[in-house]
């Protein structure tokens, strides 16, 4: 599986239809999370972390001024990626598309990491042994591969 390829006009999506379908489904789920009640979803803490962990008041003020814009950008990133995956967009990725892909893949991995209980290297390692995330852990690793491949493709010589 080669998710992205560099051509003379830029980076192109090269995923199979099956891979596109899986990632489109994950992106739709992310869109649902972003459009839902983030106050009651623990993933919000990962996607919108406290700016000042030791100062609740300052963190709340920071969140009040930044969360709406961050949410708008995260939603736009997911929408862009979904468009590419479903064929609404085609051709070479623009620089904005490349950034949307990188950021959306990060948000997907953060969401899954939260569901798996991964918060550091130790819990990441122990997530292989648990059975609660069977399959989900594979998806988490696959998304890491896709993201790494995109970075490699973007930074490879033209």
ZICOR-V150413 format. One record per run of one state. SS is the DSSP state (@ for helix, = for strand, . for the rest). FROM is the first residue (numbers start at 1). TO is the last residue. If there is no record, write none. Layout:
SS|FROM|TO, SS|FROM|TO
//
This chain:
.|1|3, =|4|7, .|8|9, =|10|13, .|14|16, @|17|35, .|36|37, @|38|40, .|41|42, @|43|47, .|48|55, @|56|86, .|87|91, =|92|92, .|93|94, @|95|116, .|117|120, @|121|126, .|127|135, @|136|155, .|156|158
//
